[in-house]
Amino acid sequence: MKSSYWISITALLVLGLSRCATPSNDPNLLETLMNSKQAQFLPYLNDTNKLQIQIIYTQINRDENNFPSFKSYYYNVDSTKYFYPASTVKLPLVLLSLEKLHTLNIDGLDKNSPMLSDSVYSGQRSVSNDTTSQNGFPSVGHYAKKILVVSDNDAYNRLYELMGQKETNQILNNKGYNIRILHRLERALTPDQNRHTEAIRFLSGEKVIYNQPLLINRDSIQPPRREFFGFGYMQGDSLIRDAFDFTYKNSYPLQEQQEILKAILFPQAVDEKKRFNISETDRQFVLQYISQLPRETEFPRYYQDTTYYDAYCKFLMFGEDKESIQSNIRIFNKVGDAYGFLIDNAYIIDFDRGIEFMLSAVINTNTDQIYNDGVYEYKTLGYPLMKSLGQLIYNHELTRKRPNKPDLSEFKLTYDR
């Protein structure tokens, strides 16, 4: 949005909302706020269960030392209600991959080391170069950058292969996260193929400094129950009139998504067990690229690609708006969209007005309940909800009294461009 637009709208909203601000101690605060804007939200409130909407809004208050505390409000949230997490699973893989390199502690091995993948099992793909990187080689850092800025699927697959299915799930579960990551994305592989990963070599010059053989998960990861959605699904050109099976797909509940985002944003404010063992340099790297816009990105040259507008991966507050996001707003987030599910998990800052909050939401826009046909209501249902919801909470935050003004300077980062 253009700055002049936002300044005028903000002034009107502050004037209006300050007269009737909703108290933050209302346990149904989210529903109350949405009911106050029925023109935007009544269709969603009436069809919450059908659309499988879940929302978490977390207020952040700072003490006199700027240490954060959190108060969360929930709308229709239930960790036992499955939704397909799509690309949101990529953030844990970025953090685990950086943690793995840090834990290996091999001289000369870091996120920028060339990482080569070798096909050694059916369905696998070798990789020895990356023309989008500055040096022409793939690396954990470059894959992470592509994931965090534009949600690249192949980059996620390469980090999945670095971690391996067994190690990924063991580590996340040991940290106390209720997550299952079982497959690569956008590749039609069998469960057996997803249990096997490419062999990987890391280089320093022409020397191999770490060699990881094919990883195999011989232990079957059993979901707690079967998950079936809809009335049918496409298989090739044929419509199969049966429910679509999500049982052995990735699982990443909304609460876990917000907790993992919180763990990288505010590591000292979460249980030590839930933190990721990465260097502060790598943490700053994640914060930079999880908030960096495509037009601010040098390698890959996203700034040259007009299909990557500012809101390309910033659904909350901006939907699919094509205008530039004003510089005082910065969003640290991870989105996902697949099979009609649209998700955003975000920490939103307005530096000029001293506002910060966390907001996570999911909606299923597959209203005809036919899966795998590519016919979903992202434009008419998904993006409008995300935009309206983000602006609703932002406007509420404008009127909310805080015990102390937050110092947000640690989140003022330097970007590539």
MARVEXFI-744062 format. One record per residue (C-alpha): x, z, y; residue in one letter; residue number from 1; chain. Coordinates in pm, 1 decimal, always signed. Layout:
N
REC|X|Z|Y|paro|titor|nuza
REC|X|Z|Y|A|NUM|A;
...
//
This chain:
417
REC|X|Z|Y|paro|titor|nuza
REC|+0.0|+0.0|+0.0|M|1|A;
REC|+113.1|-55.9|+358.3|K|2|A;
REC|+212.6|+256.4|+553.3|S|3|A;
REC|-41.2|+203.8|+832.1|S|4|A;
REC|-323.2|+186.5|+579.4|Y|5|A;
REC|-215.3|+508.2|+412.8|W|6|A;
REC|-168.5|+696.8|+739.2|I|7|A;
REC|-519.8|+611.4|+858.4|S|8|A;
REC|-683.2|+682.9|+525.0|I|9|A;
REC|-490.8|+1010.6|+488.7|T|10|A;
REC|-600.4|+1128.7|+832.5|A|11|A;
REC|-967.3|+1064.8|+753.4|L|12|A;
REC|-942.8|+1234.1|+416.7|L|13|A;
REC|-769.4|+1542.3|+552.2|V|14|A;
REC|-1039.7|+1573.2|+820.1|L|15|A;
REC|-1319.6|+1537.5|+566.3|G|16|A;
REC|-1178.7|+1737.2|+279.2|L|17|A;
REC|-1050.2|+2028.2|+488.6|S|18|A;
REC|-1412.3|+2118.7|+563.0|R|19|A;
REC|-1511.2|+2139.9|+199.2|C|20|A;
REC|-1193.1|+2179.4|-3.7|A|21|A;
REC|-1257.1|+2256.2|-369.0|T|22|A;
REC|-1109.5|+2592.9|-471.8|P|23|A;
REC|-822.1|+2553.3|-719.1|S|24|A;
REC|-941.6|+2845.0|-932.1|N|25|A;
REC|-1233.9|+2636.5|-1059.2|D|26|A;
REC|-1165.6|+2595.7|-1435.2|P|27|A;
REC|-1359.1|+2266.9|-1425.2|N|28|A;
REC|-1170.8|+2143.9|-1121.7|L|29|A;
REC|-1116.8|+1791.0|-1251.3|L|30|A;
REC|-1482.9|+1739.0|-1332.4|E|31|A;
REC|-1584.5|+1895.5|-999.8|T|32|A;
REC|-1355.8|+1661.8|-807.6|L|33|A;
REC|-1476.4|+1355.7|-995.7|M|34|A;
REC|-1840.0|+1454.0|-941.3|N|35|A;
REC|-1768.4|+1471.7|-567.6|S|36|A;
REC|-1689.2|+1096.7|-581.1|K|37|A;
REC|-1969.2|+973.8|-805.2|Q|38|A;
REC|-1957.0|+617.9|-676.2|A|39|A;
REC|-1613.2|+586.7|-836.6|Q|40|A;
REC|-1637.7|+820.7|-1132.9|F|41|A;
REC|-2000.2|+841.4|-1253.5|L|42|A;
REC|-1959.6|+554.8|-1505.6|P|43|A;
REC|-1660.5|+735.7|-1654.4|Y|44|A;
REC|-1828.5|+1076.8|-1653.5|L|45|A;
REC|-2129.5|+930.2|-1833.0|N|46|A;
REC|-1916.8|+760.6|-2100.8|D|47|A;
REC|-1625.8|+1002.7|-2133.9|T|48|A;
REC|-1638.3|+1032.3|-2512.1|N|49|A;
REC|-1701.3|+664.0|-2576.4|K|50|A;
REC|-1408.3|+573.2|-2352.0|L|51|A;
REC|-1198.0|+853.6|-2505.7|Q|52|A;
REC|-1088.8|+972.1|-2161.9|I|53|A;
REC|-847.7|+1266.6|-2145.1|Q|54|A;
REC|-692.5|+1398.4|-1822.0|I|55|A;
REC|-441.5|+1672.9|-1738.5|I|56|A;
REC|-374.8|+1768.2|-1376.0|Y|57|A;
REC|-94.9|+2017.3|-1315.7|T|58|A;
REC|-43.8|+2188.7|-982.9|Q|59|A;
REC|+310.8|+2293.0|-895.1|I|60|A;
REC|+385.0|+2595.8|-680.1|N|61|A;
REC|+730.3|+2701.7|-565.1|R|62|A;
REC|+854.6|+3055.6|-512.2|D|63|A;
REC|+1082.5|+3159.0|-225.5|E|64|A;
REC|+1380.1|+3020.4|-422.7|N|65|A;
REC|+1203.6|+2685.9|-483.2|N|66|A;
REC|+1158.6|+2764.0|-854.6|F|67|A;
REC|+843.7|+2590.5|-984.3|P|68|A;
REC|+546.0|+2737.4|-1166.5|S|69|A;
REC|+263.6|+2533.6|-1315.2|F|70|A;
REC|-114.9|+2558.5|-1337.1|K|71|A;
REC|-290.3|+2295.7|-1545.2|S|72|A;
REC|-649.7|+2172.0|-1543.2|Y|73|A;
REC|-797.3|+1973.1|-1829.1|Y|74|A;
REC|-1076.4|+1723.1|-1871.9|Y|75|A;
REC|-1188.6|+1642.1|-2227.1|N|76|A;
REC|-838.5|+1713.0|-2363.5|V|77|A;
REC|-807.5|+1768.9|-2736.8|D|78|A;
REC|-477.1|+1720.6|-2919.4|S|79|A;
REC|-669.1|+1656.0|-3242.8|T|80|A;
REC|-842.3|+1352.0|-3086.8|K|81|A;
REC|-614.5|+1063.1|-3168.3|Y|82|A;
REC|-535.6|+781.0|-2927.5|F|83|A;
REC|-274.1|+512.0|-2968.0|Y|84|A;
REC|+17.4|+610.7|-2737.9|P|85|A;
REC|+158.3|+257.0|-2697.3|A|86|A;
REC|+474.6|+248.1|-2482.9|S|87|A;
REC|+465.4|+614.6|-2383.1|T|88|A;
REC|+667.8|+689.7|-2699.4|V|89|A;
REC|+966.3|+518.6|-2536.3|K|90|A;
REC|+1056.0|+813.3|-2311.1|L|91|A;
REC|+1131.2|+1052.5|-2601.8|P|92|A;
REC|+1352.4|+783.9|-2759.6|L|93|A;
REC|+1552.0|+745.4|-2438.0|V|94|A;
REC|+1608.1|+1121.4|-2421.4|L|95|A;
REC|+1694.0|+1152.4|-2791.2|L|96|A;
REC|+1941.4|+863.3|-2772.6|S|97|A;
REC|+2123.7|+1016.4|-2476.4|L|98|A;
REC|+2121.6|+1350.6|-2656.7|E|99|A;
REC|+2268.0|+1188.2|-2969.5|K|100|A;
REC|+2560.3|+1040.1|-2778.0|L|101|A;
REC|+2619.5|+1372.9|-2604.3|H|102|A;
REC|+2612.5|+1561.1|-2936.5|T|103|A;
REC|+2847.1|+1314.7|-3111.1|L|104|A;
REC|+3103.9|+1396.3|-2840.8|N|105|A;
REC|+3332.4|+1105.9|-2932.1|I|106|A;
REC|+3608.7|+1022.5|-2686.8|D|107|A;
REC|+3516.4|+703.8|-2498.7|G|108|A;
REC|+3157.7|+693.0|-2628.1|L|109|A;
REC|+2883.1|+712.8|-2368.0|D|110|A;
REC|+2561.5|+538.9|-2264.0|K|111|A;
REC|+2756.2|+241.0|-2126.0|N|112|A;
REC|+2954.5|+171.2|-2444.5|S|113|A;
REC|+2869.7|-169.4|-2598.1|P|114|A;
REC|+2623.0|-116.1|-2884.5|M|115|A;
REC|+2602.7|-389.1|-3149.5|L|116|A;
REC|+2326.7|-403.6|-3411.6|S|117|A;
REC|+2374.5|-564.9|-3754.2|D|118|A;
REC|+2092.7|-681.0|-3981.0|S|119|A;
REC|+2140.9|-531.4|-4328.4|V|120|A;
REC|+1781.2|-511.1|-4458.0|Y|121|A;
REC|+1467.5|-723.2|-4460.2|S|122|A;
REC|+1293.6|-766.7|-4126.2|G|123|A;
REC|+1599.1|-665.3|-3922.9|Q|124|A;
REC|+1763.0|-843.0|-3628.7|R|125|A;
REC|+2127.5|-850.2|-3522.8|S|126|A;
REC|+2227.3|-815.2|-3157.6|V|127|A;
REC|+2576.7|-873.2|-3016.6|S|128|A;
REC|+2511.9|-960.8|-2649.8|N|129|A;
REC|+2267.8|-904.2|-2365.3|D|130|A;
REC|+2270.8|-1160.4|-2086.9|T|131|A;
REC|+2067.2|-930.3|-1858.4|T|132|A;
REC|+2339.0|-663.5|-1839.9|S|133|A;
REC|+2625.5|-669.4|-1593.0|Q|134|A;
REC|+2895.0|-700.8|-1862.0|N|135|A;
REC|+2694.1|-912.4|-2106.4|G|136|A;
REC|+2673.0|-639.9|-2373.4|F|137|A;
REC|+2382.4|-425.6|-2491.6|P|138|A;
REC|+2418.0|-48.5|-2452.8|S|139|A;
REC|+2208.4|+266.5|-2471.2|V|140|A;
REC|+2214.6|+287.0|-2091.9|G|141|A;
REC|+2099.2|-70.7|-2041.1|H|142|A;
REC|+1826.1|-37.5|-2303.3|Y|143|A;
REC|+1712.4|+286.1|-2137.3|A|144|A;
REC|+1704.6|+118.8|-1796.1|K|145|A;
REC|+1485.6|-165.8|-1927.0|K|146|A;
REC|+1251.3|+88.4|-2088.7|I|147|A;
REC|+1218.9|+313.7|-1785.6|L|148|A;
REC|+1173.6|+40.0|-1523.0|V|149|A;
REC|+952.6|-219.4|-1698.2|V|150|A;
REC|+882.0|-69.8|-2045.0|S|151|A;
REC|+1073.4|-328.3|-2249.0|D|152|A;
REC|+965.3|-330.8|-2617.2|N|153|A;
REC|+1284.9|-469.8|-2769.7|D|154|A;
REC|+1489.0|-205.0|-2587.8|A|155|A;
REC|+1271.3|+65.6|-2743.1|Y|156|A;
REC|+1318.7|-86.2|-3088.3|N|157|A;
REC|+1697.5|-71.0|-3049.6|R|158|A;
REC|+1689.2|+298.5|-2960.0|L|159|A;
REC|+1447.8|+364.0|-3247.4|Y|160|A;
REC|+1709.0|+204.2|-3474.3|E|161|A;
REC|+1988.8|+414.1|-3326.5|L|162|A;
REC|+1796.9|+734.2|-3394.7|M|163|A;
REC|+1633.1|+644.8|-3726.5|G|164|A;
REC|+1282.3|+748.8|-3824.2|Q|165|A;
REC|+1377.7|+1070.4|-4002.0|K|166|A;
REC|+1610.2|+1209.1|-3736.2|E|167|A;
REC|+1370.9|+1119.3|-3455.0|T|168|A;
REC|+1083.0|+1315.4|-3602.8|N|169|A;
REC|+1292.4|+1606.8|-3724.8|Q|170|A;
REC|+1450.2|+1667.3|-3385.3|I|171|A;
REC|+1124.4|+1639.1|-3191.6|L|172|A;
REC|+945.1|+1869.5|-3434.1|N|173|A;
REC|+1232.8|+2120.0|-3423.3|N|174|A;
REC|+1199.7|+2123.9|-3045.5|K|175|A;
REC|+834.8|+2217.1|-3090.3|G|176|A;
REC|+679.0|+1882.5|-3000.9|Y|177|A;
REC|+381.6|+1763.6|-3204.3|N|178|A;
REC|+477.9|+1395.8|-3219.8|I|179|A;
REC|+504.9|+1129.9|-3491.8|R|180|A;
REC|+709.5|+817.6|-3427.5|I|181|A;
REC|+684.3|+584.6|-3725.4|L|182|A;
REC|+743.2|+226.0|-3615.6|H|183|A;
REC|+897.6|-30.4|-3389.3|R|184|A;
REC|+679.7|-208.2|-3133.4|L|185|A;
REC|+560.0|-568.6|-3122.6|E|186|A;
REC|+712.8|-644.3|-3461.7|R|187|A;
REC|+499.1|-685.2|-3773.6|A|188|A;
REC|+701.7|-473.2|-4016.0|L|189|A;
REC|+598.4|-286.1|-4328.6|T|190|A;
REC|+622.1|+93.9|-4350.2|P|191|A;
REC|+925.9|+45.4|-4576.2|D|192|A;
REC|+1098.9|-176.8|-4319.4|Q|193|A;
REC|+1030.5|+78.8|-4045.7|N|194|A;
REC|+1196.8|+345.9|-4260.2|R|195|A;
REC|+1516.8|+136.2|-4258.5|H|196|A;
REC|+1722.6|+70.0|-3944.9|T|197|A;
REC|+1995.4|-175.2|-3851.7|E|198|A;
REC|+2360.0|-74.1|-3888.3|A|199|A;
REC|+2512.0|-1.7|-3546.4|I|200|A;
REC|+2862.8|-23.4|-3400.3|R|201|A;
REC|+2982.1|+113.5|-3065.9|F|202|A;
REC|+3287.2|-46.2|-2908.3|L|203|A;
REC|+3562.0|+49.5|-2666.7|S|204|A;
REC|+3721.6|-281.7|-2580.6|G|205|A;
REC|+3749.6|-452.8|-2918.4|E|206|A;
REC|+3785.6|-124.7|-3107.8|K|207|A;
REC|+3495.3|+28.8|-3301.4|V|208|A;
REC|+3471.9|+392.7|-3191.3|I|209|A;
REC|+3156.4|+483.7|-3382.9|Y|210|A;
REC|+3008.6|+313.2|-3684.4|N|211|A;
REC|+2657.5|+409.8|-3799.2|Q|212|A;
REC|+2546.7|+262.5|-4131.3|P|213|A;
REC|+2187.9|+169.8|-4214.8|L|214|A;
REC|+1965.8|+478.2|-4188.5|L|215|A;
REC|+1689.1|+531.8|-4443.7|I|216|A;
REC|+1403.4|+778.2|-4425.6|N|217|A;
REC|+1323.3|+847.5|-4790.2|R|218|A;
REC|+1067.4|+1113.3|-4698.3|D|219|A;
REC|+714.1|+996.3|-4630.2|S|220|A;
REC|+577.7|+1138.0|-4301.8|I|221|A;
REC|+214.0|+1220.8|-4372.9|Q|222|A;
REC|-38.7|+1230.0|-4086.9|P|223|A;
REC|-281.9|+1524.3|-4107.5|P|224|A;
REC|-583.9|+1292.8|-4153.9|R|225|A;
REC|-689.9|+930.7|-4158.8|R|226|A;
REC|-768.6|+767.7|-3823.3|E|227|A;
REC|-1005.7|+469.2|-3806.5|F|228|A;
REC|-1145.2|+311.9|-3488.8|F|229|A;
REC|-1398.6|+40.2|-3408.7|G|230|A;
REC|-1617.6|-203.3|-3599.2|F|231|A;
REC|-1365.4|-474.1|-3676.7|G|232|A;
REC|-1023.7|-624.5|-3615.8|Y|233|A;
REC|-851.9|-960.4|-3608.4|M|234|A;
REC|-617.2|-1054.2|-3888.2|Q|235|A;
REC|-466.2|-1388.2|-3796.0|G|236|A;
REC|-764.1|-1604.3|-3702.6|D|237|A;
REC|-1008.1|-1403.8|-3914.7|S|238|A;
REC|-1236.7|-1123.4|-3803.5|L|239|A;
REC|-1233.0|-838.8|-4057.0|I|240|A;
REC|-1556.0|-643.4|-4021.1|R|241|A;
REC|-1411.6|-304.2|-4097.7|D|242|A;
REC|-1268.3|-14.6|-3894.9|A|243|A;
REC|-908.8|-56.6|-3775.7|F|244|A;
REC|-662.7|+184.7|-3937.3|D|245|A;
REC|-439.0|+377.9|-3694.2|F|246|A;
REC|-336.2|+638.2|-3954.0|T|247|A;
REC|+26.3|+529.5|-3984.9|Y|248|A;
REC|+81.9|+440.1|-3622.2|K|249|A;
REC|+268.8|+648.8|-3366.1|N|250|A;
REC|+104.9|+968.8|-3243.2|S|251|A;
REC|+185.5|+1136.4|-2908.9|Y|252|A;
REC|-87.1|+1366.0|-2766.9|P|253|A;
REC|-132.1|+1386.7|-2391.0|L|254|A;
REC|-19.1|+1751.2|-2369.2|Q|255|A;
REC|+307.6|+1662.0|-2541.6|E|256|A;
REC|+360.3|+1372.3|-2303.8|Q|257|A;
REC|+334.5|+1595.1|-1999.9|Q|258|A;
REC|+554.6|+1862.4|-2157.4|E|259|A;
REC|+834.6|+1613.3|-2230.3|I|260|A;
REC|+816.0|+1478.7|-1876.4|L|261|A;
REC|+829.7|+1835.7|-1748.6|K|262|A;
REC|+1135.0|+1905.2|-1967.1|A|263|A;
REC|+1339.4|+1630.9|-1800.2|I|264|A;
REC|+1210.7|+1698.6|-1447.8|L|265|A;
REC|+1231.1|+2078.7|-1454.7|F|266|A;
REC|+1456.1|+2175.4|-1749.4|P|267|A;
REC|+1515.5|+2530.4|-1625.1|Q|268|A;
REC|+1139.5|+2592.1|-1606.8|A|269|A;
REC|+1064.5|+2513.3|-1972.3|V|270|A;
REC|+1148.8|+2694.2|-2293.6|D|271|A;
REC|+1513.8|+2632.2|-2385.5|E|272|A;
REC|+1405.7|+2506.3|-2726.5|K|273|A;
REC|+1211.4|+2219.9|-2565.4|K|274|A;
REC|+1498.1|+2092.9|-2350.8|R|275|A;
REC|+1710.0|+1787.7|-2423.7|F|276|A;
REC|+2083.3|+1841.9|-2462.7|N|277|A;
REC|+2212.3|+1580.9|-2222.1|I|278|A;
REC|+2460.3|+1594.1|-1935.9|S|279|A;
REC|+2340.7|+1636.9|-1578.5|E|280|A;
REC|+2478.1|+1289.2|-1508.4|T|281|A;
REC|+2252.6|+1144.6|-1780.1|D|282|A;
REC|+1957.4|+1347.1|-1655.5|R|283|A;
REC|+2005.7|+1201.5|-1308.0|Q|284|A;
REC|+2027.4|+856.6|-1468.3|F|285|A;
REC|+1686.7|+910.8|-1632.6|V|286|A;
REC|+1533.2|+1041.3|-1309.6|L|287|A;
REC|+1662.2|+740.4|-1119.7|Q|288|A;
REC|+1530.1|+475.2|-1352.8|Y|289|A;
REC|+1203.8|+646.5|-1441.6|I|290|A;
REC|+1119.4|+630.3|-1069.8|S|291|A;
REC|+1297.4|+308.8|-970.3|Q|292|A;
REC|+1083.0|+5.9|-887.8|L|293|A;
REC|+1153.9|-340.7|-1029.0|P|294|A;
REC|+1243.5|-475.4|-682.1|R|295|A;
REC|+1506.8|-201.0|-657.4|E|296|A;
REC|+1673.4|-304.3|-985.1|T|297|A;
REC|+1991.6|-515.2|-988.6|E|298|A;
REC|+2053.6|-550.3|-1365.8|F|299|A;
REC|+1835.8|-682.0|-1516.0|P|300|A;
REC|+1754.1|-888.0|-1207.2|R|301|A;
REC|+1395.8|-769.5|-1186.5|Y|302|A;
REC|+1408.8|-799.0|-807.8|Y|303|A;
REC|+1406.3|-1176.9|-854.8|Q|304|A;
REC|+1098.0|-1175.0|-1079.4|D|305|A;
REC|+772.2|-1178.6|-882.9|T|306|A;
REC|+569.5|-1086.1|-1192.3|T|307|A;
REC|+715.9|-735.0|-1161.9|Y|308|A;
REC|+525.1|-595.8|-861.5|Y|309|A;
REC|+569.6|-231.1|-754.4|D|310|A;
REC|+270.2|-99.2|-948.8|A|311|A;
REC|+364.8|-290.8|-1265.1|Y|312|A;
REC|+433.5|+41.7|-1440.1|C|313|A;
REC|+275.6|+278.3|-1183.3|K|314|A;
REC|-93.1|+288.3|-1278.6|F|315|A;
REC|-195.1|+623.1|-1130.2|L|316|A;
REC|-273.5|+587.3|-756.6|M|317|A;
REC|-204.9|+213.0|-755.6|F|318|A;
REC|-375.0|+52.5|-1056.7|G|319|A;
REC|-262.3|-310.1|-1047.7|E|320|A;
REC|-223.0|-337.8|-669.0|D|321|A;
REC|+24.2|-608.5|-570.7|K|322|A;
REC|+126.5|-460.2|-234.1|E|323|A;
REC|+445.6|-258.1|-191.2|S|324|A;
REC|+434.4|+116.2|-249.6|I|325|A;
REC|+533.9|+300.0|+67.2|Q|326|A;
REC|+876.3|+465.7|+65.1|S|327|A;
REC|+755.2|+824.3|+107.8|N|328|A;
REC|+575.8|+805.8|-229.5|I|329|A;
REC|+787.1|+828.6|-544.3|R|330|A;
REC|+645.8|+831.0|-898.8|I|331|A;
REC|+840.3|+951.1|-1204.5|F|332|A;
REC|+636.6|+833.7|-1501.0|N|333|A;
REC|+591.5|+647.1|-1826.9|K|334|A;
REC|+293.6|+421.2|-1893.1|V|335|A;
REC|+151.0|+256.8|-2202.7|G|336|A;
REC|-108.8|-8.9|-2282.0|D|337|A;
REC|-201.8|-153.3|-2620.6|A|338|A;
REC|-515.1|-208.0|-2833.0|Y|339|A;
REC|-719.4|-126.6|-2520.3|G|340|A;
REC|-564.0|+217.1|-2464.2|F|341|A;
REC|-425.8|+262.5|-2113.3|L|342|A;
REC|-206.7|+567.7|-2045.2|I|343|A;
REC|-1.6|+703.4|-1757.9|D|344|A;
REC|+200.3|+1025.4|-1756.8|N|345|A;
REC|+332.8|+1093.7|-1407.8|A|346|A;
REC|+496.5|+1328.8|-1160.9|Y|347|A;
REC|+402.0|+1215.5|-809.6|I|348|A;
REC|+576.7|+1310.1|-484.9|I|349|A;
REC|+501.3|+1250.2|-119.2|D|350|A;
REC|+822.8|+1347.1|+59.9|F|351|A;
REC|+671.2|+1326.7|+408.7|D|352|A;
REC|+380.0|+1561.3|+333.8|R|353|A;
REC|+554.2|+1797.4|+89.9|G|354|A;
REC|+322.1|+1711.3|-199.0|I|355|A;
REC|+408.6|+1718.8|-570.1|E|356|A;
REC|+188.6|+1724.8|-878.8|F|357|A;
REC|+175.1|+1609.1|-1239.1|M|358|A;
REC|-107.4|+1393.5|-1369.5|L|359|A;
REC|-158.2|+1244.3|-1716.0|S|360|A;
REC|-451.3|+1033.8|-1831.6|A|361|A;
REC|-568.1|+804.2|-2110.0|V|362|A;
REC|-870.3|+575.7|-2146.6|I|363|A;
REC|-977.4|+340.7|-2426.5|N|364|A;
REC|-1102.4|+20.8|-2263.2|T|365|A;
REC|-1187.3|-155.0|-2591.1|N|366|A;
REC|-1562.6|-152.8|-2530.5|T|367|A;
REC|-1653.1|-412.2|-2797.1|D|368|A;
REC|-1459.2|-203.0|-3052.3|Q|369|A;
REC|-1289.4|-507.8|-3203.6|I|370|A;
REC|-916.3|-442.5|-3232.7|Y|371|A;
REC|-618.2|-674.5|-3222.1|N|372|A;
REC|-812.3|-949.0|-3041.9|D|373|A;
REC|-650.9|-896.6|-2701.2|G|374|A;
REC|-993.1|-859.2|-2537.6|V|375|A;
REC|-980.4|-528.5|-2348.9|Y|376|A;
REC|-1127.5|-402.5|-2021.9|E|377|A;
REC|-802.1|-300.8|-1854.5|Y|378|A;
REC|-893.9|-470.0|-1525.4|K|379|A;
REC|-1255.7|-355.3|-1499.8|T|380|A;
REC|-1224.5|-3.4|-1647.1|L|381|A;
REC|-862.6|+102.2|-1698.8|G|382|A;
REC|-677.5|+20.8|-1379.2|Y|383|A;
REC|-967.3|+125.1|-1152.7|P|384|A;
REC|-983.2|+466.7|-1321.8|L|385|A;
REC|-607.7|+520.2|-1291.8|M|386|A;
REC|-603.8|+417.8|-926.0|K|387|A;
REC|-907.5|+625.9|-828.5|S|388|A;
REC|-793.6|+928.3|-1028.4|L|389|A;
REC|-446.4|+928.4|-876.2|G|390|A;
REC|-583.8|+898.3|-524.8|Q|391|A;
REC|-845.7|+1167.1|-592.8|L|392|A;
REC|-581.7|+1420.4|-693.3|I|393|A;
REC|-343.4|+1312.3|-417.8|Y|394|A;
REC|-616.1|+1370.9|-158.9|N|395|A;
REC|-698.1|+1709.5|-311.5|H|396|A;
REC|-330.4|+1802.3|-289.3|E|397|A;
REC|-334.9|+1719.6|+82.9|L|398|A;
REC|-577.5|+2007.8|+138.9|T|399|A;
REC|-434.6|+2254.0|-114.4|R|400|A;
REC|-263.0|+2562.1|+25.9|K|401|A;
REC|+78.2|+2640.3|-121.4|R|402|A;
REC|+260.0|+2975.7|-109.0|P|403|A;
REC|+580.1|+2795.1|-10.2|N|404|A;
REC|+661.5|+2444.9|+104.5|K|405|A;
REC|+853.8|+2268.7|-174.4|P|406|A;
REC|+1207.8|+2147.5|-121.9|D|407|A;
REC|+1197.1|+1807.7|-291.2|L|408|A;
REC|+1544.3|+1693.6|-190.7|S|409|A;
REC|+1670.9|+1685.9|-551.9|E|410|A;
REC|+1429.9|+1399.5|-617.0|F|411|A;
REC|+1554.3|+1189.8|-323.6|K|412|A;
REC|+1768.5|+955.0|-528.7|L|413|A;
REC|+1985.7|+652.8|-463.5|T|414|A;
REC|+1853.0|+333.7|-621.5|Y|415|A;
REC|+2029.1|+12.6|-718.3|D|416|A;
REC|+1895.5|-183.3|-422.4|R|417|A;
//
